[in-house]
Amino acid sequence: MNIKDWIRLNHGYTTVAVVIFIVVFLWGYFNEVEAAEYEGRLGLGTQATDREDRGKAITQDFMFTIDRDWYMEATRFGNGTVIPETWRFSAGRRVDWREETYFAPFVRLGAAYWLEPSVLVSENWTFDMAVGFRAWNIVEIEYQHNSTAGRSGKNTGVDIVGLYVVFDF
């Protein structure tokens, strides 16, 4: 079996992207730095799905991290018309590489619970993964992806791009 057959057999390039993400996450886990004890993050984002009829929505986000290792997040979704309001609660592991620099990359991997899954995703439980960077230790820009990873028959997912302000406790 060659690489093209393996990719086709495993749901296309999404599987390759997830494998690359996990490899980078593990590499970061073994090379991460120590960080502030407790942090909070507030921000806004915009989401996109695989269906154009759902439209775009604004997200409002609060995240709490412990030592920049573990995170808990609450996110409100909605646009008031096509997408009714719903909430996502997620938790997982966060990996940071370079804390004392102007631009510090990070990745997150965890699980999320959706109050109204039919709005954006196909089930209540999804995985939550993200890549981003922190700038000047006060602003984060992040790309998130949530989906069922093919666990359900119709695997709908949601992608979020956000801008966040970080503060220490």
PyMOL CGO cylinders between C-alpha atoms (Angstrom):
from pymol import cmd
from pymol.cgo import CYLINDER

trace = [
    CYLINDER, 0.00, 0.00, 0.00, 1.45, 3.33, -1.01, 0.3, 1, 1, 1, 1, 1, 1,
    CYLINDER, 1.45, 3.33, -1.01, 0.88, 6.70, 0.70, 0.3, 1, 1, 1, 1, 1, 1,
    CYLINDER, 0.88, 6.70, 0.70, -1.87, 7.82, -1.73, 0.3, 1, 1, 1, 1, 1, 1,
    CYLINDER, -1.87, 7.82, -1.73, -3.90, 4.65, -1.08, 0.3, 1, 1, 1, 1, 1, 1,
    CYLINDER, -3.90, 4.65, -1.08, -3.44, 5.09, 2.69, 0.3, 1, 1, 1, 1, 1, 1,
    CYLINDER, -3.44, 5.09, 2.69, -4.67, 8.71, 2.51, 0.3, 1, 1, 1, 1, 1, 1,
    CYLINDER, -4.67, 8.71, 2.51, -7.71, 7.75, 0.40, 0.3, 1, 1, 1, 1, 1, 1,
    CYLINDER, -7.71, 7.75, 0.40, -8.52, 4.85, 2.76, 0.3, 1, 1, 1, 1, 1, 1,
    CYLINDER, -8.52, 4.85, 2.76, -8.30, 7.11, 5.84, 0.3, 1, 1, 1, 1, 1, 1,
    CYLINDER, -8.30, 7.11, 5.84, -10.74, 9.88, 4.83, 0.3, 1, 1, 1, 1, 1, 1,
    CYLINDER, -10.74, 9.88, 4.83, -8.37, 11.97, 2.76, 0.3, 1, 1, 1, 1, 1, 1,
    CYLINDER, -8.37, 11.97, 2.76, -6.08, 14.71, 3.89, 0.3, 1, 1, 1, 1, 1, 1,
    CYLINDER, -6.08, 14.71, 3.89, -7.95, 15.38, 7.13, 0.3, 1, 1, 1, 1, 1, 1,
    CYLINDER, -7.95, 15.38, 7.13, -6.37, 12.30, 8.68, 0.3, 1, 1, 1, 1, 1, 1,
    CYLINDER, -6.37, 12.30, 8.68, -2.94, 13.44, 7.57, 0.3, 1, 1, 1, 1, 1, 1,
    CYLINDER, -2.94, 13.44, 7.57, -3.57, 16.89, 9.11, 0.3, 1, 1, 1, 1, 1, 1,
    CYLINDER, -3.57, 16.89, 9.11, -4.68, 15.33, 12.41, 0.3, 1, 1, 1, 1, 1, 1,
    CYLINDER, -4.68, 15.33, 12.41, -1.62, 13.02, 12.48, 0.3, 1, 1, 1, 1, 1, 1,
    CYLINDER, -1.62, 13.02, 12.48, 0.69, 16.00, 11.85, 0.3, 1, 1, 1, 1, 1, 1,
    CYLINDER, 0.69, 16.00, 11.85, -1.08, 17.97, 14.59, 0.3, 1, 1, 1, 1, 1, 1,
    CYLINDER, -1.08, 17.97, 14.59, -0.61, 15.12, 17.09, 0.3, 1, 1, 1, 1, 1, 1,
    CYLINDER, -0.61, 15.12, 17.09, 3.08, 14.76, 16.20, 0.3, 1, 1, 1, 1, 1, 1,
    CYLINDER, 3.08, 14.76, 16.20, 3.63, 18.51, 16.70, 0.3, 1, 1, 1, 1, 1, 1,
    CYLINDER, 3.63, 18.51, 16.70, 1.64, 18.38, 19.96, 0.3, 1, 1, 1, 1, 1, 1,
    CYLINDER, 1.64, 18.38, 19.96, 3.80, 15.54, 21.31, 0.3, 1, 1, 1, 1, 1, 1,
    CYLINDER, 3.80, 15.54, 21.31, 7.00, 17.28, 20.23, 0.3, 1, 1, 1, 1, 1, 1,
    CYLINDER, 7.00, 17.28, 20.23, 5.83, 20.43, 22.02, 0.3, 1, 1, 1, 1, 1, 1,
    CYLINDER, 5.83, 20.43, 22.02, 4.83, 18.46, 25.10, 0.3, 1, 1, 1, 1, 1, 1,
    CYLINDER, 4.83, 18.46, 25.10, 8.37, 17.21, 25.55, 0.3, 1, 1, 1, 1, 1, 1,
    CYLINDER, 8.37, 17.21, 25.55, 9.90, 20.66, 24.84, 0.3, 1, 1, 1, 1, 1, 1,
    CYLINDER, 9.90, 20.66, 24.84, 7.49, 23.00, 26.62, 0.3, 1, 1, 1, 1, 1, 1,
    CYLINDER, 7.49, 23.00, 26.62, 8.42, 25.80, 29.01, 0.3, 1, 1, 1, 1, 1, 1,
    CYLINDER, 8.42, 25.80, 29.01, 7.23, 26.75, 32.48, 0.3, 1, 1, 1, 1, 1, 1,
    CYLINDER, 7.23, 26.75, 32.48, 4.68, 29.58, 32.64, 0.3, 1, 1, 1, 1, 1, 1,
    CYLINDER, 4.68, 29.58, 32.64, 2.63, 31.79, 34.96, 0.3, 1, 1, 1, 1, 1, 1,
    CYLINDER, 2.63, 31.79, 34.96, 0.55, 29.91, 37.51, 0.3, 1, 1, 1, 1, 1, 1,
    CYLINDER, 0.55, 29.91, 37.51, -2.96, 31.05, 36.48, 0.3, 1, 1, 1, 1, 1, 1,
    CYLINDER, -2.96, 31.05, 36.48, -4.10, 32.93, 33.39, 0.3, 1, 1, 1, 1, 1, 1,
    CYLINDER, -4.10, 32.93, 33.39, -7.36, 34.02, 31.86, 0.3, 1, 1, 1, 1, 1, 1,
    CYLINDER, -7.36, 34.02, 31.86, -8.21, 34.83, 28.28, 0.3, 1, 1, 1, 1, 1, 1,
    CYLINDER, -8.21, 34.83, 28.28, -11.10, 36.84, 26.84, 0.3, 1, 1, 1, 1, 1, 1,
    CYLINDER, -11.10, 36.84, 26.84, -11.78, 37.26, 23.18, 0.3, 1, 1, 1, 1, 1, 1,
    CYLINDER, -11.78, 37.26, 23.18, -13.90, 37.30, 20.09, 0.3, 1, 1, 1, 1, 1, 1,
    CYLINDER, -13.90, 37.30, 20.09, -13.77, 35.10, 17.03, 0.3, 1, 1, 1, 1, 1, 1,
    CYLINDER, -13.77, 35.10, 17.03, -15.58, 34.14, 13.89, 0.3, 1, 1, 1, 1, 1, 1,
    CYLINDER, -15.58, 34.14, 13.89, -16.54, 30.62, 12.87, 0.3, 1, 1, 1, 1, 1, 1,
    CYLINDER, -16.54, 30.62, 12.87, -17.03, 28.81, 9.60, 0.3, 1, 1, 1, 1, 1, 1,
    CYLINDER, -17.03, 28.81, 9.60, -18.56, 25.42, 8.87, 0.3, 1, 1, 1, 1, 1, 1,
    CYLINDER, -18.56, 25.42, 8.87, -18.60, 23.12, 5.87, 0.3, 1, 1, 1, 1, 1, 1,
    CYLINDER, -18.60, 23.12, 5.87, -22.10, 24.40, 4.94, 0.3, 1, 1, 1, 1, 1, 1,
    CYLINDER, -22.10, 24.40, 4.94, -22.62, 27.85, 3.44, 0.3, 1, 1, 1, 1, 1, 1,
    CYLINDER, -22.62, 27.85, 3.44, -26.31, 28.00, 4.44, 0.3, 1, 1, 1, 1, 1, 1,
    CYLINDER, -26.31, 28.00, 4.44, -25.37, 28.26, 8.12, 0.3, 1, 1, 1, 1, 1, 1,
    CYLINDER, -25.37, 28.26, 8.12, -23.68, 31.63, 7.69, 0.3, 1, 1, 1, 1, 1, 1,
    CYLINDER, -23.68, 31.63, 7.69, -21.01, 33.10, 9.91, 0.3, 1, 1, 1, 1, 1, 1,
    CYLINDER, -21.01, 33.10, 9.91, -21.28, 33.65, 13.64, 0.3, 1, 1, 1, 1, 1, 1,
    CYLINDER, -21.28, 33.65, 13.64, -19.38, 35.61, 16.23, 0.3, 1, 1, 1, 1, 1, 1,
    CYLINDER, -19.38, 35.61, 16.23, -17.92, 33.69, 19.17, 0.3, 1, 1, 1, 1, 1, 1,
    CYLINDER, -17.92, 33.69, 19.17, -17.39, 35.08, 22.65, 0.3, 1, 1, 1, 1, 1, 1,
    CYLINDER, -17.39, 35.08, 22.65, -14.78, 33.17, 24.59, 0.3, 1, 1, 1, 1, 1, 1,
    CYLINDER, -14.78, 33.17, 24.59, -13.37, 32.86, 28.10, 0.3, 1, 1, 1, 1, 1, 1,
    CYLINDER, -13.37, 32.86, 28.10, -10.51, 30.49, 28.87, 0.3, 1, 1, 1, 1, 1, 1,
    CYLINDER, -10.51, 30.49, 28.87, -8.82, 29.70, 32.18, 0.3, 1, 1, 1, 1, 1, 1,
    CYLINDER, -8.82, 29.70, 32.18, -5.40, 28.02, 32.17, 0.3, 1, 1, 1, 1, 1, 1,
    CYLINDER, -5.40, 28.02, 32.17, -3.30, 26.54, 34.96, 0.3, 1, 1, 1, 1, 1, 1,
    CYLINDER, -3.30, 26.54, 34.96, 0.47, 26.88, 34.35, 0.3, 1, 1, 1, 1, 1, 1,
    CYLINDER, 0.47, 26.88, 34.35, -0.41, 27.13, 30.63, 0.3, 1, 1, 1, 1, 1, 1,
    CYLINDER, -0.41, 27.13, 30.63, -0.65, 23.33, 30.80, 0.3, 1, 1, 1, 1, 1, 1,
    CYLINDER, -0.65, 23.33, 30.80, -4.35, 22.63, 31.33, 0.3, 1, 1, 1, 1, 1, 1,
    CYLINDER, -4.35, 22.63, 31.33, -7.25, 24.71, 30.06, 0.3, 1, 1, 1, 1, 1, 1,
    CYLINDER, -7.25, 24.71, 30.06, -10.98, 25.07, 30.60, 0.3, 1, 1, 1, 1, 1, 1,
    CYLINDER, -10.98, 25.07, 30.60, -12.96, 27.14, 28.11, 0.3, 1, 1, 1, 1, 1, 1,
    CYLINDER, -12.96, 27.14, 28.11, -16.52, 28.40, 27.68, 0.3, 1, 1, 1, 1, 1, 1,
    CYLINDER, -16.52, 28.40, 27.68, -17.56, 29.75, 24.26, 0.3, 1, 1, 1, 1, 1, 1,
    CYLINDER, -17.56, 29.75, 24.26, -20.86, 31.26, 23.14, 0.3, 1, 1, 1, 1, 1, 1,
    CYLINDER, -20.86, 31.26, 23.14, -21.81, 30.92, 19.45, 0.3, 1, 1, 1, 1, 1, 1,
    CYLINDER, -21.81, 30.92, 19.45, -24.58, 32.56, 17.47, 0.3, 1, 1, 1, 1, 1, 1,
    CYLINDER, -24.58, 32.56, 17.47, -25.50, 35.09, 14.81, 0.3, 1, 1, 1, 1, 1, 1,
    CYLINDER, -25.50, 35.09, 14.81, -29.12, 35.73, 15.77, 0.3, 1, 1, 1, 1, 1, 1,
    CYLINDER, -29.12, 35.73, 15.77, -30.58, 34.57, 12.44, 0.3, 1, 1, 1, 1, 1, 1,
    CYLINDER, -30.58, 34.57, 12.44, -29.47, 31.29, 10.83, 0.3, 1, 1, 1, 1, 1, 1,
    CYLINDER, -29.47, 31.29, 10.83, -27.40, 30.05, 13.78, 0.3, 1, 1, 1, 1, 1, 1,
    CYLINDER, -27.40, 30.05, 13.78, -29.28, 30.14, 17.09, 0.3, 1, 1, 1, 1, 1, 1,
    CYLINDER, -29.28, 30.14, 17.09, -27.29, 30.69, 20.26, 0.3, 1, 1, 1, 1, 1, 1,
    CYLINDER, -27.29, 30.69, 20.26, -25.39, 27.70, 21.62, 0.3, 1, 1, 1, 1, 1, 1,
    CYLINDER, -25.39, 27.70, 21.62, -22.54, 27.07, 24.06, 0.3, 1, 1, 1, 1, 1, 1,
    CYLINDER, -22.54, 27.07, 24.06, -19.42, 24.93, 23.94, 0.3, 1, 1, 1, 1, 1, 1,
    CYLINDER, -19.42, 24.93, 23.94, -17.49, 23.88, 27.06, 0.3, 1, 1, 1, 1, 1, 1,
    CYLINDER, -17.49, 23.88, 27.06, -14.05, 22.40, 26.52, 0.3, 1, 1, 1, 1, 1, 1,
    CYLINDER, -14.05, 22.40, 26.52, -11.06, 21.21, 28.52, 0.3, 1, 1, 1, 1, 1, 1,
    CYLINDER, -11.06, 21.21, 28.52, -7.71, 19.73, 27.65, 0.3, 1, 1, 1, 1, 1, 1,
    CYLINDER, -7.71, 19.73, 27.65, -3.95, 20.08, 27.48, 0.3, 1, 1, 1, 1, 1, 1,
    CYLINDER, -3.95, 20.08, 27.48, -2.12, 23.13, 26.17, 0.3, 1, 1, 1, 1, 1, 1,
    CYLINDER, -2.12, 23.13, 26.17, 1.53, 23.08, 25.04, 0.3, 1, 1, 1, 1, 1, 1,
    CYLINDER, 1.53, 23.08, 25.04, 3.65, 26.26, 24.83, 0.3, 1, 1, 1, 1, 1, 1,
    CYLINDER, 3.65, 26.26, 24.83, 7.19, 26.37, 23.48, 0.3, 1, 1, 1, 1, 1, 1,
    CYLINDER, 7.19, 26.37, 23.48, 8.73, 29.81, 23.95, 0.3, 1, 1, 1, 1, 1, 1,
    CYLINDER, 8.73, 29.81, 23.95, 7.35, 31.88, 26.81, 0.3, 1, 1, 1, 1, 1, 1,
    CYLINDER, 7.35, 31.88, 26.81, 9.91, 34.70, 27.05, 0.3, 1, 1, 1, 1, 1, 1,
    CYLINDER, 9.91, 34.70, 27.05, 9.73, 35.86, 23.43, 0.3, 1, 1, 1, 1, 1, 1,
    CYLINDER, 9.73, 35.86, 23.43, 7.62, 38.30, 21.44, 0.3, 1, 1, 1, 1, 1, 1,
    CYLINDER, 7.62, 38.30, 21.44, 5.92, 35.51, 19.49, 0.3, 1, 1, 1, 1, 1, 1,
    CYLINDER, 5.92, 35.51, 19.49, 5.27, 32.26, 21.37, 0.3, 1, 1, 1, 1, 1, 1,
    CYLINDER, 5.27, 32.26, 21.37, 3.57, 29.40, 19.45, 0.3, 1, 1, 1, 1, 1, 1,
    CYLINDER, 3.57, 29.40, 19.45, 1.23, 26.92, 21.13, 0.3, 1, 1, 1, 1, 1, 1,
    CYLINDER, 1.23, 26.92, 21.13, -1.12, 24.04, 20.39, 0.3, 1, 1, 1, 1, 1, 1,
    CYLINDER, -1.12, 24.04, 20.39, -4.13, 22.71, 22.31, 0.3, 1, 1, 1, 1, 1, 1,
    CYLINDER, -4.13, 22.71, 22.31, -5.79, 19.30, 22.31, 0.3, 1, 1, 1, 1, 1, 1,
    CYLINDER, -5.79, 19.30, 22.31, -8.89, 18.39, 24.30, 0.3, 1, 1, 1, 1, 1, 1,
    CYLINDER, -8.89, 18.39, 24.30, -12.56, 17.48, 24.32, 0.3, 1, 1, 1, 1, 1, 1,
    CYLINDER, -12.56, 17.48, 24.32, -15.60, 19.74, 23.98, 0.3, 1, 1, 1, 1, 1, 1,
    CYLINDER, -15.60, 19.74, 23.98, -19.25, 19.42, 24.98, 0.3, 1, 1, 1, 1, 1, 1,
    CYLINDER, -19.25, 19.42, 24.98, -21.89, 21.29, 22.93, 0.3, 1, 1, 1, 1, 1, 1,
    CYLINDER, -21.89, 21.29, 22.93, -25.28, 22.21, 24.43, 0.3, 1, 1, 1, 1, 1, 1,
    CYLINDER, -25.28, 22.21, 24.43, -26.98, 22.29, 21.00, 0.3, 1, 1, 1, 1, 1, 1,
    CYLINDER, -26.98, 22.29, 21.00, -24.93, 20.05, 18.69, 0.3, 1, 1, 1, 1, 1, 1,
    CYLINDER, -24.93, 20.05, 18.69, -27.34, 20.14, 15.75, 0.3, 1, 1, 1, 1, 1, 1,
    CYLINDER, -27.34, 20.14, 15.75, -26.54, 23.79, 15.21, 0.3, 1, 1, 1, 1, 1, 1,
    CYLINDER, -26.54, 23.79, 15.21, -22.85, 23.44, 14.30, 0.3, 1, 1, 1, 1, 1, 1,
    CYLINDER, -22.85, 23.44, 14.30, -21.63, 19.88, 14.87, 0.3, 1, 1, 1, 1, 1, 1,
    CYLINDER, -21.63, 19.88, 14.87, -23.24, 16.45, 14.60, 0.3, 1, 1, 1, 1, 1, 1,
    CYLINDER, -23.24, 16.45, 14.60, -22.89, 15.26, 18.24, 0.3, 1, 1, 1, 1, 1, 1,
    CYLINDER, -22.89, 15.26, 18.24, -22.64, 16.72, 21.74, 0.3, 1, 1, 1, 1, 1, 1,
    CYLINDER, -22.64, 16.72, 21.74, -19.06, 15.50, 22.25, 0.3, 1, 1, 1, 1, 1, 1,
    CYLINDER, -19.06, 15.50, 22.25, -16.28, 16.57, 19.87, 0.3, 1, 1, 1, 1, 1, 1,
    CYLINDER, -16.28, 16.57, 19.87, -12.55, 16.90, 20.00, 0.3, 1, 1, 1, 1, 1, 1,
    CYLINDER, -12.55, 16.90, 20.00, -11.10, 20.39, 20.38, 0.3, 1, 1, 1, 1, 1, 1,
    CYLINDER, -11.10, 20.39, 20.38, -7.77, 21.22, 18.79, 0.3, 1, 1, 1, 1, 1, 1,
    CYLINDER, -7.77, 21.22, 18.79, -6.09, 24.53, 18.11, 0.3, 1, 1, 1, 1, 1, 1,
    CYLINDER, -6.09, 24.53, 18.11, -2.86, 26.14, 16.95, 0.3, 1, 1, 1, 1, 1, 1,
    CYLINDER, -2.86, 26.14, 16.95, -1.90, 29.73, 17.60, 0.3, 1, 1, 1, 1, 1, 1,
    CYLINDER, -1.90, 29.73, 17.60, 0.64, 32.16, 18.92, 0.3, 1, 1, 1, 1, 1, 1,
    CYLINDER, 0.64, 32.16, 18.92, 0.91, 34.68, 21.72, 0.3, 1, 1, 1, 1, 1, 1,
    CYLINDER, 0.91, 34.68, 21.72, 2.29, 38.13, 20.86, 0.3, 1, 1, 1, 1, 1, 1,
    CYLINDER, 2.29, 38.13, 20.86, 4.00, 40.37, 23.43, 0.3, 1, 1, 1, 1, 1, 1,
    CYLINDER, 4.00, 40.37, 23.43, 2.55, 38.19, 26.20, 0.3, 1, 1, 1, 1, 1, 1,
    CYLINDER, 2.55, 38.19, 26.20, -0.85, 39.95, 26.00, 0.3, 1, 1, 1, 1, 1, 1,
    CYLINDER, -0.85, 39.95, 26.00, -2.56, 38.97, 22.72, 0.3, 1, 1, 1, 1, 1, 1,
    CYLINDER, -2.56, 38.97, 22.72, -3.28, 35.54, 21.24, 0.3, 1, 1, 1, 1, 1, 1,
    CYLINDER, -3.28, 35.54, 21.24, -4.35, 34.67, 17.72, 0.3, 1, 1, 1, 1, 1, 1,
    CYLINDER, -4.35, 34.67, 17.72, -5.68, 31.17, 17.33, 0.3, 1, 1, 1, 1, 1, 1,
    CYLINDER, -5.68, 31.17, 17.33, -7.20, 28.76, 14.79, 0.3, 1, 1, 1, 1, 1, 1,
    CYLINDER, -7.20, 28.76, 14.79, -9.49, 26.09, 16.33, 0.3, 1, 1, 1, 1, 1, 1,
    CYLINDER, -9.49, 26.09, 16.33, -11.17, 23.03, 14.87, 0.3, 1, 1, 1, 1, 1, 1,
    CYLINDER, -11.17, 23.03, 14.87, -13.95, 21.01, 16.51, 0.3, 1, 1, 1, 1, 1, 1,
    CYLINDER, -13.95, 21.01, 16.51, -15.53, 17.91, 14.99, 0.3, 1, 1, 1, 1, 1, 1,
    CYLINDER, -15.53, 17.91, 14.99, -16.37, 14.28, 15.71, 0.3, 1, 1, 1, 1, 1, 1,
    CYLINDER, -16.37, 14.28, 15.71, -13.38, 13.01, 13.70, 0.3, 1, 1, 1, 1, 1, 1,
    CYLINDER, -13.38, 13.01, 13.70, -15.62, 10.76, 11.65, 0.3, 1, 1, 1, 1, 1, 1,
    CYLINDER, -15.62, 10.76, 11.65, -17.19, 9.10, 14.69, 0.3, 1, 1, 1, 1, 1, 1,
    CYLINDER, -17.19, 9.10, 14.69, -20.70, 9.98, 13.46, 0.3, 1, 1, 1, 1, 1, 1,
    CYLINDER, -20.70, 9.98, 13.46, -22.24, 9.29, 10.06, 0.3, 1, 1, 1, 1, 1, 1,
    CYLINDER, -22.24, 9.29, 10.06, -22.21, 12.92, 8.92, 0.3, 1, 1, 1, 1, 1, 1,
    CYLINDER, -22.21, 12.92, 8.92, -19.02, 14.46, 10.28, 0.3, 1, 1, 1, 1, 1, 1,
    CYLINDER, -19.02, 14.46, 10.28, -19.73, 18.17, 10.34, 0.3, 1, 1, 1, 1, 1, 1,
    CYLINDER, -19.73, 18.17, 10.34, -17.12, 20.37, 11.93, 0.3, 1, 1, 1, 1, 1, 1,
    CYLINDER, -17.12, 20.37, 11.93, -16.59, 23.96, 12.86, 0.3, 1, 1, 1, 1, 1, 1,
    CYLINDER, -16.59, 23.96, 12.86, -13.48, 26.11, 12.39, 0.3, 1, 1, 1, 1, 1, 1,
    CYLINDER, -13.48, 26.11, 12.39, -12.89, 29.23, 14.50, 0.3, 1, 1, 1, 1, 1, 1,
    CYLINDER, -12.89, 29.23, 14.50, -10.39, 32.04, 14.13, 0.3, 1, 1, 1, 1, 1, 1,
    CYLINDER, -10.39, 32.04, 14.13, -10.11, 34.27, 17.17, 0.3, 1, 1, 1, 1, 1, 1,
    CYLINDER, -10.11, 34.27, 17.17, -8.31, 37.23, 18.72, 0.3, 1, 1, 1, 1, 1, 1,
    CYLINDER, -8.31, 37.23, 18.72, -7.90, 37.13, 22.51, 0.3, 1, 1, 1, 1, 1, 1,
    CYLINDER, -7.90, 37.13, 22.51, -6.54, 39.27, 25.35, 0.3, 1, 1, 1, 1, 1, 1,
    CYLINDER, -6.54, 39.27, 25.35, -4.55, 37.47, 28.04, 0.3, 1, 1, 1, 1, 1, 1,
    CYLINDER, -4.55, 37.47, 28.04, -4.30, 38.42, 31.72, 0.3, 1, 1, 1, 1, 1, 1,
    CYLINDER, -4.30, 38.42, 31.72, -2.63, 36.86, 34.81, 0.3, 1, 1, 1, 1, 1, 1,
    CYLINDER, -2.63, 36.86, 34.81, -4.33, 36.13, 38.11, 0.3, 1, 1, 1, 1, 1, 1,
]
cmd.load_cgo(trace, "trace")
